[in-house]
Every structure is written in C-alpha cells, then in structure tokens.
Amino acid sequence: MPPIVLVLNGPNLNLLGTREPATYGHETLADISALCARTAEALGLAVEFRQTNQEGELLDWIHGARDRCAGIIINPAAWTHTSVAIRDALVASEVPVIEVHLSNVHARETFRHHSFVSSVAIGVMCGFGSHGYRLALEHFSQRLKG
C-alpha cells in the first residue's frame, strides 16, 4: 500500500468555482481533488480528499489520521483564524501537516493574517491557488523518500 496523505478542506470550499472567483479562481473543489489524485498517483502516494462545513467532522478525520496517514494537507479555510480545537487535534495526531490556502491570506483582511495552524505545520502554502496542493504532495513525497 502506498503512504496515505489526507487532504482536508474546511468550510465554504465546496463553493469553489462560483464563490468569489476573483479571489479563489474558477477551479472547483472537484478539479482540485482530481489534481491531487493525479499528482499522488504519479508520486506513488495514496490520497484521501475530503471537505466539510462541520468542524467536529474535520476533528474526527484528523484524529483518524493518527497511526494511519503519512501526512495531512489542510486548508482549514475560515477555521484557520478561529479554531484552537483544530490546532490541538493536529498536534495530537502526531502526523506532519502542511497548511494550504488558495489565496495569499497576508494580502487580505487583517483578521486573516493570524493562523492557529501555521505554528504546528511543517510548511505553509498560500497564494499559489490549487498549485499549492500539488507542491504540498510533492513535499511529502520527497520527505518520505529520505
């Protein structure tokens, strides 16, 4: 079995492609899921791609990654700036985490500049659109090789 990378997406990302396309682009979450699947296959990884608008469900998925997944790529969306619970679950999982954001959160509203996730992540990708997910998968592939 190839190593599993869990790709988690938070609230409102199910609306990608139609929600604020000037900020988030025209790609849908299904497009990003397909990109991750293609990239993971080419890198010899397995990917599980999920999205939820329910914080408790996201926490359950993070808990389930412990001892099962080689990495977590997470776009916590609005929960980035509000959820200590997600931060604590990521720490408790003991799984390496990469935080991804489609837009450059530091070039946006001031309240988006703080992340509860960044301090527990091995890296942060923001402002690269869906390419950030691909870069995160490539990093996990390299990390697992040595």
Secondary structure, 3 states (H helix, E strand, C coil): CCCEEEEEECCCHHHCCCCCHHHHCCCCHHHHHHHHHHHHHHHCCEEEEEECCCHHHHHHHHHHHCCCCCEEEEECHHHHHCCHHHHHHHHHHCCCEEEEECCCHHHCCHHHHCCCCHHHCCEEEECCCCHHHHHHHHHHHHHHHC
